[in-house]
Amino acid sequence: MASAQALLLNPHTITRLLKGLLVTMEVSLISVALSILFGLVFGWIMTKKSPVIKILSKIYLEFMRLMPQLVLLFIVYFGMARALGVHISGFNAAIIVFTLWGTAEMGDLVRGAISSIPKHQYEAAQSIGLPRLQVMGYVVLPQALRRLIPQAMNLVTRMIKTTSLIALIGVVEVIKTGQQIVEAVRLEFASAALWIYLVILILYFIVCYPLSKWAGHLEKKWKEA
């Protein structure tokens, strides 16, 4: 236990892990921001009645859901470099993949939230003379957002946790940092892996748990309203 304390209380160890966590959060936040932006547009497009739009959006959504994120990371990071001769850093490859995945998931949430608004809400708004844009802005979207936000927060926590995969394409985030620390001290601290990965687990919990609780609180609050 003494050796574990010496390892975990070492300022250098803690600093490196926090820097790795910062990279994890940077990838997550950029991907989430882009996913929300593109997902709102994609979700709105998915509500259109055009058969062509429905088929294309369904193909994209199902492809992104069925394809493992790790395979997509390898395709973008390794495959595009060889096939197209384009060098993409691991960080940028992660942003591309998680934005594509997040856009699909967020778009489906937006579509579901908009579609869940009862038809009579549209009819009532139109009956008092509101044009289509005002019906969406004043009636539909405020109600849709209340349904969307808790689910979107759950998606954000999933994206944060899934970013752990980017260690496999060389991005030095918190998991990769933990691996490097374990490798450096494994001869001196036999149980280093247990304690380092336990700290990483706690760091993920500290980041994700408040988001999960907030989503649950909002969902419960708005259901009771």
C-alpha positions as CSV (number, residue, x, y, z in Angstrom):
1,M,0.0,0.0,0.0
2,A,2.9,2.3,0.8
3,S,4.2,2.0,-2.8
4,A,0.7,2.7,-4.1
5,Q,0.5,5.8,-2.0
6,A,3.9,7.0,-3.2
7,L,2.8,6.5,-6.8
8,L,-0.7,8.2,-6.5
9,L,0.5,11.1,-4.4
10,N,3.3,11.9,-6.8
11,P,2.5,15.3,-8.2
12,H,4.0,14.3,-11.6
13,T,1.6,11.3,-11.8
14,I,-1.5,13.4,-11.0
15,T,-0.4,16.2,-13.3
16,R,0.1,13.8,-16.3
17,L,-3.3,12.1,-15.7
18,L,-5.1,15.5,-15.5
19,K,-3.4,16.6,-18.7
20,G,-4.6,13.4,-20.3
21,L,-8.1,14.0,-19.0
22,L,-7.9,17.5,-20.5
23,V,-7.2,16.0,-24.0
24,T,-10.2,13.6,-23.5
25,M,-12.5,16.5,-22.6
26,E,-11.2,18.6,-25.5
27,V,-12.0,15.8,-28.0
28,S,-15.4,15.3,-26.3
29,L,-16.4,18.9,-26.2
30,I,-15.5,19.7,-29.7
31,S,-17.2,16.6,-31.0
32,V,-20.3,17.3,-28.9
33,A,-20.5,20.9,-30.0
34,L,-20.3,19.9,-33.7
35,S,-22.7,17.0,-33.2
36,I,-25.3,19.3,-31.7
37,L,-24.9,21.8,-34.5
38,F,-25.1,19.3,-37.3
39,G,-27.5,17.0,-35.4
40,L,-30.1,19.8,-35.2
41,V,-29.9,20.3,-38.9
42,F,-29.9,16.5,-39.6
43,G,-32.9,16.0,-37.3
44,W,-34.9,18.7,-39.0
45,I,-34.1,17.2,-42.4
46,M,-35.2,13.8,-41.2
47,T,-38.7,15.2,-40.4
48,K,-39.2,15.9,-44.1
49,K,-41.7,13.7,-46.0
50,S,-39.5,13.2,-49.0
51,P,-38.9,9.5,-49.7
52,V,-35.4,10.2,-51.0
53,I,-34.5,12.1,-47.8
54,K,-35.9,9.4,-45.6
55,I,-34.0,6.6,-47.3
56,L,-30.7,8.5,-47.4
57,S,-31.0,9.6,-43.7
58,K,-32.0,6.1,-42.7
59,I,-28.9,4.6,-44.4
60,Y,-26.6,7.1,-42.8
61,L,-28.2,6.6,-39.3
62,E,-28.1,2.8,-39.5
63,F,-24.5,2.8,-40.9
64,M,-23.2,5.0,-38.0
65,R,-25.1,2.9,-35.4
66,L,-24.0,-0.5,-36.7
67,M,-20.3,0.3,-37.5
68,P,-18.1,0.1,-34.4
69,Q,-16.5,3.5,-33.6
70,L,-13.1,1.8,-33.4
71,V,-13.4,0.5,-37.0
72,L,-14.3,4.1,-38.1
73,L,-11.3,5.5,-36.3
74,F,-9.0,3.0,-38.1
75,I,-10.6,3.8,-41.5
76,V,-10.2,7.5,-41.0
77,Y,-6.8,7.5,-39.4
78,F,-5.1,4.6,-41.2
79,G,-7.2,4.0,-44.3
80,M,-7.5,7.5,-45.5
81,A,-3.8,8.1,-45.1
82,R,-3.0,5.2,-47.3
83,A,-5.8,5.4,-49.8
84,L,-5.8,9.2,-50.3
85,G,-2.3,10.1,-49.2
86,V,-3.7,12.5,-46.7
87,H,-2.2,12.7,-43.3
88,I,-4.7,13.2,-40.5
89,S,-3.6,13.4,-36.9
90,G,-5.1,11.1,-34.3
91,F,-6.8,14.1,-32.7
92,N,-8.5,15.3,-35.9
93,A,-9.4,11.7,-36.9
94,A,-11.2,11.4,-33.5
95,I,-13.1,14.7,-34.0
96,I,-14.2,13.5,-37.5
97,V,-15.4,10.1,-36.3
98,F,-17.2,11.2,-33.1
99,T,-18.8,14.1,-34.9
100,L,-20.2,11.8,-37.6
101,W,-21.4,9.4,-35.0
102,G,-22.8,12.1,-32.7
103,T,-24.5,13.9,-35.6
104,A,-26.4,10.7,-36.5
105,E,-27.4,10.0,-32.9
106,M,-28.3,13.6,-32.1
107,G,-30.2,13.9,-35.4
108,D,-32.4,10.9,-34.5
109,L,-33.1,12.4,-31.0
110,V,-34.1,15.7,-32.6
111,R,-36.3,13.9,-35.1
112,G,-38.0,12.0,-32.3
113,A,-38.5,15.1,-30.2
114,I,-40.1,17.0,-33.0
115,S,-42.2,14.1,-34.1
116,S,-43.5,13.6,-30.5
117,I,-45.3,16.9,-30.5
118,P,-49.0,16.2,-31.0
119,K,-50.5,17.2,-34.3
120,H,-53.2,19.3,-32.6
121,Q,-50.4,21.6,-31.4
122,Y,-49.6,22.5,-35.0
123,E,-53.2,22.9,-35.9
124,A,-54.0,25.1,-32.9
125,A,-51.0,27.4,-33.7
126,Q,-52.0,27.6,-37.4
127,S,-55.6,28.3,-36.5
128,I,-54.6,31.6,-34.8
129,G,-52.7,32.7,-37.9
130,L,-49.1,31.9,-37.0
131,P,-46.9,31.3,-40.0
132,R,-44.9,28.0,-40.2
133,L,-41.7,29.5,-38.9
134,Q,-43.4,31.0,-35.9
135,V,-45.2,27.7,-35.3
136,M,-41.8,25.9,-35.1
137,G,-40.1,28.7,-33.1
138,Y,-42.8,29.4,-30.6
139,V,-44.7,26.2,-30.2
140,V,-42.9,23.1,-31.5
141,L,-39.2,23.7,-30.6
142,P,-39.7,24.8,-27.0
143,Q,-41.6,21.6,-26.3
144,A,-39.2,19.5,-28.3
145,L,-36.2,20.9,-26.4
146,R,-37.7,19.8,-23.1
147,R,-37.9,16.2,-24.5
148,L,-34.5,16.5,-26.2
149,I,-32.2,17.9,-23.5
150,P,-32.2,14.9,-21.1
151,Q,-31.6,12.4,-23.9
152,A,-28.9,14.7,-25.4
153,M,-27.1,14.8,-22.0
154,N,-27.1,11.0,-21.9
155,L,-25.6,11.0,-25.4
156,V,-22.9,13.4,-24.2
157,T,-21.8,11.0,-21.4
158,R,-21.7,8.1,-23.9
159,M,-19.5,10.2,-26.2
160,I,-17.1,11.1,-23.3
161,K,-16.7,7.4,-22.3
162,T,-16.3,6.2,-25.9
163,T,-13.4,8.6,-26.5
164,S,-11.3,6.1,-24.6
165,L,-10.9,4.3,-27.9
166,I,-8.7,7.0,-29.3
167,A,-5.8,5.7,-27.3
168,L,-5.6,3.0,-29.9
169,I,-4.7,5.5,-32.7
170,G,-2.0,7.1,-30.6
171,V,-3.8,10.1,-29.0
172,V,-2.3,10.7,-25.6
173,E,-5.5,11.1,-23.6
174,V,-6.1,9.9,-20.1
175,I,-6.1,6.1,-21.0
176,K,-2.9,6.4,-23.0
177,T,-1.3,8.5,-20.3
178,G,-2.2,5.8,-17.8
179,Q,-0.6,3.1,-20.0
180,Q,2.5,5.2,-20.2
181,I,2.7,5.7,-16.5
182,V,2.2,2.0,-15.8
183,E,4.9,1.0,-18.3
184,A,7.3,3.5,-16.8
185,V,6.9,2.3,-13.2
186,R,5.9,-1.4,-13.5
187,L,9.2,-2.7,-12.2
188,E,9.1,-0.4,-9.2
189,F,5.4,-0.7,-8.5
190,A,4.1,-4.2,-9.2
191,S,0.4,-3.1,-8.7
192,A,0.7,0.1,-10.6
193,A,-1.9,-0.9,-13.2
194,L,-4.6,-1.5,-10.6
195,W,-4.2,1.9,-8.9
196,I,-3.6,4.0,-12.0
197,Y,-6.7,2.6,-13.8
198,L,-8.7,2.9,-10.6
199,V,-7.9,6.6,-10.6
200,I,-8.8,6.9,-14.3
201,L,-12.2,5.2,-13.5
202,I,-12.8,7.8,-10.7
203,L,-11.9,10.6,-13.1
204,Y,-14.5,9.4,-15.6
205,F,-17.0,9.0,-12.9
206,I,-16.4,12.6,-11.7
207,V,-17.0,13.9,-15.2
208,C,-19.9,11.8,-16.2
209,Y,-21.9,11.3,-13.1
210,P,-23.0,14.9,-12.7
211,L,-24.2,15.0,-16.3
212,S,-26.1,11.8,-15.8
213,K,-27.8,13.1,-12.6
214,W,-28.6,16.4,-14.3
215,A,-30.3,14.6,-17.2
216,G,-32.3,12.5,-14.8
217,H,-33.3,15.5,-12.8
218,L,-34.5,17.5,-15.9
219,E,-36.4,14.5,-17.2
220,K,-38.2,14.0,-13.9
221,K,-38.9,17.7,-13.4
222,W,-40.3,18.2,-16.9
223,K,-42.5,15.0,-16.7
224,E,-44.0,16.4,-13.5
225,A,-44.6,19.9,-14.9
